[in-house]
Amino acid sequence: MLIGEVARRSGVSARMLRHYESLGLVRPSGRTGSGYREYSQQDIQRIFHIESLRSLGLSLTEIGRALHDPGFTPSALVDDLIRQTRERIAAETELLTRLRRIHAADPVGWEAVLRVVALLQALGSKSADARQRAALSSGDEAPVPVEALVEAVLRETDPNVAGTLRWALARSGDGGPALLAQGLGSPEAAVRERAVQALAEIPGDDAGARLRDALGHPDVVVRGYAALALGTRGVTDAVPTLIDMISDGRNDTDAADALSVLASDTAMADQIATALVERLAHGATEAPARGRLTQALAGIPGTKASCALVELSHDADRAVALTAAYLLQLRDTG
């Protein structure tokens, strides 16, 4: 078969077939009387082998080794190709993400594009100062897409930069709470904690709804941050978790302060006092926890809490009784 016919049937151009021949990858088995290249069926099969290997991403040099070296084993080369492909996909994915974020910023003119690119690069900098400056300038020099801020918040380990990023995210507009809620599902505890901390600083109903959902999260740290944030917002759904925190000794002072905020309403104050007393009466509640629960009653106004303290001043646990008596004295003085 002549070169033109081979090119037509194989889809490989005549020019490329000549290039393969120059590299020694495939040589026509014969020549016609006029000197034209003539390919045998075996030659054509070899061409298809070359094209198959090219489709895997092998270079022509690697294909030559594969075809000519009898001792060649493909496993190492295939492993290397897998690694290269993964790296290429990661690089392309990163580029696509950056382009989408630039598009989301809706820049006007190339100067605006360059400002967004500079901010995105600064957010990913190894320098904490550069990351903090980028967070402070977000929304002023150029609008940073909320996705980029959320990603930066979830990976930030420097506490100062993290605080600035949360501030920037809180003023960035819509979209942050939904993305942070996805961070609550991370397998990494640190990422979940950063997500709920950021949610706690975002105002509005959307963030509040996500925090309510977080009260049922399996991670006690997430539940705690959500309860503290909701308590300061006056959301009574947080009461059971706040009492759990006091009983368990997890941020118990902050939890007691949040309960006192919620107890500004008289009816709610009585409900909180009742819940604290019920936990105190629970047989499994240990002495240190009973002491913390008693102290929490100090911030709860109303008759219900006062009556509870009177009863506790005669408690069999001397530490609880003394604490209750002291709190009653403070209430009387007040």
C-alpha positions in Angstrom: 0.0 0.0 0.0 1.4 3.4 -1.0 1.9 6.2 1.5 -1.1 8.2 0.3 -3.4 5.3 0.8 -1.9 4.6 4.2 -2.4 8.2 5.2 -6.1 8.1 4.0 -6.9 4.9 5.9 -4.9 5.6 9.1 -5.7 9.2 9.5 -1.9 9.9 9.9 -0.7 12.5 7.4 2.0 11.6 4.9 4.2 14.2 6.4 3.9 12.5 9.8 4.5 9.1 8.3 7.8 10.4 6.9 8.6 11.9 10.3 8.0 8.5 11.9 10.4 6.9 9.3 13.1 9.5 10.1 12.9 8.6 13.7 13.0 4.9 13.0 9.6 4.2 14.4 8.2 2.6 11.3 9.8 2.0 7.9 8.0 0.8 4.8 8.9 -2.8 4.1 9.4 -2.2 0.4 9.6 0.1 -2.6 7.8 0.0 -5.9 9.7 -0.1 -9.1 9.4 3.6 -9.3 10.9 4.0 -5.8 7.7 4.9 -4.0 7.3 3.7 -0.3 5.2 0.6 0.0 3.7 -0.4 3.4 2.8 -3.9 4.3 0.0 -4.9 6.6 2.5 -5.4 9.4 3.8 -1.8 8.8 0.2 -0.5 9.0 -0.4 -2.4 12.3 2.8 -0.8 13.7 1.4 2.7 12.8 -1.8 2.0 14.7 0.4 0.8 17.7 2.2 4.2 17.6 -1.0 6.2 17.4 -2.4 4.2 20.3 0.6 4.9 22.5 0.5 8.6 21.5 -3.1 8.7 22.7 -1.9 7.8 26.2 0.4 10.8 26.2 3.7 9.1 25.4 6.3 11.1 23.6 7.7 9.8 20.3 11.0 9.0 22.1 9.1 7.0 24.7 7.2 5.2 22.0 10.5 4.3 20.3 11.7 2.8 23.6 8.5 0.9 24.0 8.6 -0.6 20.5 12.3 -1.4 20.2 13.4 -2.4 23.7 12.4 -6.1 24.3 13.0 -5.7 28.0 10.9 -2.6 28.3 8.2 -2.8 31.1 5.4 -0.3 30.8 4.3 -0.2 34.4 6.9 2.5 35.5 6.1 4.6 32.5 2.4 4.3 33.0 2.8 5.3 36.7 4.7 8.4 35.5 2.0 9.2 33.0 -0.6 9.0 35.7 1.4 11.4 37.9 1.9 13.8 35.0 -1.8 13.7 34.1 -2.9 14.4 37.7 -0.5 17.3 37.9 -1.8 18.7 34.6 -5.4 18.3 35.7 -4.7 20.0 39.0 -3.0 22.9 37.2 -5.8 23.2 34.8 -8.4 23.0 37.6 -6.6 25.8 39.5 -6.5 27.9 36.4 -10.2 27.3 35.7 -11.0 28.3 39.3 -9.0 31.5 39.1 -10.7 32.4 35.8 -14.1 31.8 37.2 -13.3 34.0 40.2 -12.1 36.8 38.0 -15.3 36.5 36.0 -17.4 36.6 39.2 -15.7 39.8 40.2 -17.0 41.3 36.9 -13.9 43.5 36.3 -14.2 46.5 33.9 -11.0 46.7 31.9 -7.7 45.0 32.2 -6.5 47.1 35.1 -9.4 45.7 37.2 -8.5 42.2 36.1 -4.9 42.7 37.2 -6.0 44.0 40.6 -8.2 41.0 41.1 -5.4 38.6 40.1 -3.0 40.4 42.5 -5.5 40.1 45.4 -6.1 36.4 44.6 -2.3 35.8 44.5 -1.8 37.7 47.8 -4.6 35.6 49.5 -2.6 32.5 48.6 0.8 34.0 49.6 3.1 32.3 52.1 3.5 35.6 53.9 0.9 36.2 56.7 1.3 39.9 56.2 0.6 39.7 52.5 -2.6 37.6 53.2 -3.7 40.1 55.9 -3.2 43.1 53.6 -5.2 41.4 50.9 -8.0 40.7 53.3 -8.1 44.3 54.5 -8.1 45.6 50.9 -10.8 43.2 49.6 -13.8 45.2 48.4 -11.8 48.4 48.3 -9.2 47.9 45.6 -11.2 45.3 43.8 -14.1 42.9 44.7 -12.8 39.6 45.8 -15.2 36.7 45.0 -16.8 35.2 48.1 -15.6 31.7 47.0 -12.0 32.9 47.3 -12.5 34.5 50.7 -14.2 31.3 52.0 -11.4 29.1 50.7 -8.9 31.4 52.4 -10.8 31.4 55.7 -11.0 27.6 55.8 -7.3 27.1 55.3 -5.9 30.0 57.4 -3.9 29.0 60.4 -2.6 32.4 61.6 -5.1 33.7 64.2 -4.6 37.4 63.3 -5.1 36.8 59.5 -8.0 34.5 60.2 -9.8 37.2 62.1 -9.3 39.7 59.3 -10.5 37.2 56.7 -13.6 36.5 58.7 -14.2 40.3 58.9 -13.8 40.6 55.1 -16.1 37.7 54.5 -18.8 39.1 56.8 -18.9 42.3 54.7 -18.6 40.6 51.3 -22.3 40.0 50.7 -24.3 36.9 49.9 -23.1 33.4 49.3 -20.7 33.0 52.3 -23.0 31.0 54.6 -23.8 28.3 52.1 -20.1 27.8 51.3 -19.1 27.8 54.9 -21.9 25.2 55.6 -20.1 22.9 53.2 -16.9 23.4 55.2 -18.8 22.1 58.3 -18.8 18.7 56.5 -15.0 18.6 56.1 -13.2 15.5 57.5 -10.7 17.9 59.2 -11.7 19.2 62.6 -9.7 22.4 62.2 -11.6 23.2 59.0 -14.9 22.6 60.6 -14.0 24.9 63.5 -12.9 27.7 61.1 -16.1 27.3 59.2 -18.4 27.7 62.2 -16.3 30.6 63.6 -16.7 32.4 60.3 -20.5 31.7 60.3 -20.8 33.1 63.8 -19.5 36.4 62.6 -21.8 36.8 59.6 -25.0 38.7 60.3 -28.4 37.8 58.7 -31.0 35.1 58.6 -29.0 32.8 56.2 -26.1 32.5 58.6 -28.5 32.1 61.5 -30.3 29.2 59.8 -26.9 27.5 59.1 -25.9 27.9 62.8 -29.2 26.4 63.9 -28.5 23.4 61.7 -25.0 23.2 63.3 -26.6 22.7 66.7 -27.2 19.1 65.6 -23.7 18.6 64.3 -21.8 15.5 65.6 -18.7 17.7 66.4 -19.1 19.1 69.9 -16.8 22.0 69.0 -19.0 23.0 66.1 -22.1 22.7 68.3 -20.5 24.9 70.9 -19.6 27.7 68.6 -23.0 27.6 67.0 -24.7 27.8 70.4 -22.6 30.7 71.6 -23.3 32.7 68.5 -27.0 31.9 68.5 -27.3 32.7 72.3 -25.9 36.2 71.8 -28.4 36.6 69.0 -31.3 35.7 71.3 -32.1 32.4 69.7 -33.5 30.1 72.4 -32.8 26.9 70.4 -29.3 27.2 71.8 -30.3 26.7 75.4 -29.9 22.9 75.7 -26.4 23.0 74.0 -25.3 25.9 76.3 -26.3 23.9 79.3 -24.4 20.9 78.0 -21.3 23.1 77.6 -21.6 24.3 81.2 -22.1 20.8 82.5 -19.2 19.4 80.5 -16.9 22.4 81.3 -16.4 23.4 77.6 -16.3 27.2 77.4 -18.7 27.2 80.4 -18.1 30.8 81.3 -19.0 32.0 77.7 -22.0 29.6 77.7 -23.2 31.0 81.0 -22.9 34.6 79.6 -24.9 33.5 76.6 -27.6 32.1 78.9 -27.8 35.4 80.8 -28.4 37.2 77.5 -31.2 34.9 76.6 -32.7 35.3 80.2 -33.4 39.0 79.6 -37.0 37.8 78.9 -38.8 36.9 82.1 -40.5 33.8 80.7 -37.3 32.6 79.1 -35.4 33.2 82.4 -37.7 30.9 84.2 -37.3 28.2 81.5 -33.6 28.4 81.7 -33.6 28.2 85.5 -35.8 25.2 85.3 -33.5 23.5 82.8 -30.5 24.2 85.0 -32.2 22.8 88.1 -33.2 19.7 86.2 -29.7 19.1 85.1 -28.5 19.6 88.7 -30.9 17.0 89.9 -29.8 14.5 87.3 -28.1 11.6 89.1 -25.3 11.3 86.6 -24.2 14.9 87.0 -20.8 15.0 88.9 -19.8 17.4 91.6 -17.7 19.8 89.4 -20.5 20.0 86.9 -23.1 20.8 89.6 -20.8 23.6 90.8 -20.7 25.1 87.3 -24.4 24.8 86.9 -25.1 26.5 90.2 -22.8 29.3 89.2 -24.7 29.7 86.0 -27.8 30.5 87.9 -26.1 33.7 89.0 -26.8 35.3 85.6 -30.5 34.2 85.5 -32.9 36.8 87.0 -36.3 36.0 88.4 -38.0 34.2 91.2 -37.5 30.7 89.7 -33.7 31.1 89.8 -33.8 32.6 93.3 -35.9 29.7 94.7 -33.5 27.3 93.1 -30.6 28.9 94.8 -32.4 28.8 98.1 -32.9 25.1 97.8 -29.3 24.6 96.6 -28.0 26.5 99.7 -29.0 23.4 101.7 -27.5 21.0 99.2 -25.7 17.9 100.5 -22.7 19.0 98.4 -21.0 21.6 100.6 -19.3 23.3 97.7 -22.7 23.7 95.9 -24.4 24.9 99.1 -21.7 27.5 99.8 -21.8 28.7 96.2 -25.6 29.0 96.2 -25.6 30.9 99.6 -23.0 33.3 98.3 -25.0 34.0 95.1 -28.1 34.5 97.2 -26.2 37.1 99.3 -25.1 38.9 96.1 -28.7 38.9 94.8 -30.0 40.3 98.1 -27.3 43.0 98.1 -28.2 43.9 94.6 
